[in-house]
Amino acid sequence: MANDERTDPGGRAQIRQLGSTSYNRFPSFSPQVAINDRGDAAIAWTGRGTALVTTRSAGGTWSTPTTVSKQSAGATARIALDNSGNAVAIFEQVKLLGSSYVYPVKAVSRPVDGSWSAPTTISAPSDYASSPNLVATPAGTFVAGWVDDTTNTVHAAIRAVGQNVFASPSYVGVGNSLDLAVAPGGTAATWIGPGPAVQVSDANTP
């Protein structure tokens, strides 16, 4: 792997270019970074139809980027970490259904010191997803959210502490432009609903 590692002119931080020559031949889009309280970190981004992830334990070095999908929509990869170092990433898959394309939400996960799983669908298979979001509580609840543009509805799926799969998605409301936030014990969602007006919903999530 060709990692370009250097220090910024002020000597304040280490700068590293992740990926190899083959990755960097194509544009990279919308990198997302997550870090937990002990300093573990993870990054997800999309390339030319691909979704990639890399992780770093506290005080360690970045792993070789892993391609978790070769059918992802651009700029849709999201990633989150809990305080144990467990990681989850989501992305929208580009899928031909009949004569039309749909964009269901897929998830991959990696237990601390483990390997990335195969992608699983966490939205409805025919969703035309947008605004993907992903957060994790420190204790290990992962919450994914997205908008189905076909019905203009907001949906969310939860992976509870100690589980390795997401529960079936739940309807949250009508609207678009979803954003999620998390704190110990709770998750909040906001989006633009009818009106247009800002909507908000929160839930207890250990």
N, C-alpha and C positions, 0 to 999 in steps of 0.2 A: 504494500500500500504506500502511496506517495503522500505522506503527511508533510505539509510545509509548516514548520514550527519556528516561530520567531518571537521576539519581544518588541512591544511597541516603543516608539521613539522616547517616551518618557520613562521607560523601564518599569511600568506599573503592572503590566499584565502579559501573560503568555498568549500569543495568537496562534491558532492552529487551523490550517485548511484541511478539512476532513474529506476523505474519499481518494480514489485513485484516478489515474489518467482517463480510464474508461468512463468513470462517473462524470468527470469534469468536462468531457467532450460535449455534453448536453447541458442545457440550462437547469439550474436548481431553483425551486420555488418555495417560498413561505416556510422557512425553517421555524420550528417550534421547540422551545427548550423547557425542561422541567428540572427542578432541584428540590431536594428534601432537607429536613433540618440537620441531618448529619453530614450533608455535602455530596451525596450521590447525585448524579445528573444524567439526563437523557435528552436526546435530540431526535426529532422526526422531521422529514422533509420529503418533497416529491421531486421527481425528475421527469424524464420523457416517458410518461406512462408508468412510472415506477413509484413506489413508496419505500423509503429507506429509514433506518433507525440506527442509532449508536448509543452506547451507554458508557458511563465512567463511575467507578466506585469512588468514595471519598478519598482523596489523596492519590488516586490511581491515574491511569492513562485511558484515553478513549479507545473503545473497541473498534475493530474493523467494521465499517458500515455494512449492515445486513439489509438486503432487498427483501421486503416482506410481501410485496405485490408487484406484478408486472402488468396490472390492469387498473391502475388507480387514476382518478381524476386529478388534474393539476391543482396544487395549492390547497389540498384538503387534509393533509396528514396532521394529526394532533397527538400529543403524548402527555402522560402524567405518571407521577411516582408517589408511592406512599412512604412513610418514614422507615419502613423495613427494607426499602430498596426494590420492592416489586414494581414492575412497569407494565403499563398498558398503552397501546397506540391504536388509533382508529383512522380510517380513511374512507373515501367514497370509491366504490368500484365502478368502472365503466362496463356496462353489461348490455348486450343486445337481447331484447325481449320481443320476439316476433319481428316486427318491422321498425321498432322504436328502441331508443336507448333509455335505460334507467340507471339510477345511481344509488344502489343500496349502500348502507354503512357497514363496513367490515371492522372487526377488532382482532388484534393479536396481543399476546401477553408474554411476559418473561418473568418468572420468579427470580428472586434475588440469587445471583450466581448461577442461574439456569440459562436455558436457550429459548429463543422465540418460538411461539406456537404457530401452527397453521392458521390462516384467517378464518373467522367464522362470521356469519351474517347476524347483526344485532338489530337491524331495522326490518321492516317488511321487505320481502324480496323485490317488490315492484316500486319501492319508494324512489322518488326523484329528489334525492336529498341535497340540502345546501346548509350553510352555516353550521358545520360540524363543530362540536365543542366537547371537551373532556376535562374532568377535574378528579382529584383524589383527596379524600380526607387523610389526615396523618395516620389514622388507625388502619386504613386499607379499604375503605369503600370507594369504588370508582363509579362515577356518574357520567354517562355520555348523553349528549343532546343534539338534535338536528331539526331542521324544517323540511317537511315534505312539500315541495313546490307544486306538486300536482293538486293537492287539496289545501295548500296554504295553512298547514297545521304544524304545531310544535310537538315533538315527541322526545321522550327520555327513556333510557334503560339504565338499570343499576346492577352493579356487581358487588354483592355484599362482602363484608369482611370474611376472609377464610374461604371464599368461593373462587372458582376459576372460570366461571361462565357468567354472562349477563342474563338477568331475568328478561322475560318478554317486555317489549317496550310499552310505555304508557302514554296516553294522550295528555298533553299539558294545556294546550290552548290553541287559539286561532292567531295566526300572524307570521312574522318573518324576523330576520335579523336577530337571531338568538345569541345570548351570551350567558355564561355560567360563572359562578364564583363559589368558593368553598372555604369553610373554616372548621375547626374541630367540632364535630357533632352536627353540622348543618351544611346544606347546599341551597343556593338561591339561583333562580333563573329570571332573566328579563328579556323581553322581546317587544317588537312593535305590533300591536294588535289593531283591531278595527278603529277607525276614527280619522287618521291614525293616532293612537295613544300608546304610551309606554305601559306595558303590563309587567307584573312581577309575581313570582310564586316561590315559596321556600318549603323545604322539607327537612325533617330530622334524619340525618345520615351518620351513623357512628363512624 
